[in-house]
Amino acid sequence: MDNTIGLWDAASGRRGWLKKKRHGGVSSVAFSPDSKVLVSGGSDKIIRLWDVETEQLTHTLKGHEGAIYKVIVSPSGTQIASASADTTVRVWSVTTRTCEHTFAGHSDRVTSIAFSPDGQRLVSCSEDSTIRTWEPRSG
């Protein structure tokens, strides 16, 4: 792990830009549905939103108390979800950049999450050997 985020052109194989993170490793990245925003999360417990066109960090989201293992963007692009070592799943508003819901229910690290194709459900899995389903819009 070299603590960087690289954006590559899939057609040519060329690297477009590279960002060095100063505070720990990056464990997950995800594009917004329109490919204009890149979301990253990692061991420093911070979610970062990057403008792909300008290559600039635009926002940070803080709230997790443990490393972030997975970040994803909802199919509508209106929510970001994050899975963490703090045993929670958080759902963030892209518009307000605030945490809308914190889902607690796992007893060990949450290692992966996925939105359903319609965005109405969020599923999480944990090292506690459970899979849980959440409603990201209503909480």
TAZIJO-V875417 format. One record per pair of residues at least 24 apart in sequence whose C-alpha atoms are under 6 Angstrom apart, sorted by the first residue. I is the first residue (numbers start at 1). J is the second residue. Records with the same first field share a line. If there is no record, write none. Layout:
BEGIN
I=J ; J
END
This chain:
BEGIN
27=69
28=70 ; 71
30=72
32=73 ; 77
33=77
41=68
42=67 ; 68
43=67 ; 68
69=111
70=112
74=119
75=119
83=110
84=110
85=109 ; 110
101=139
END
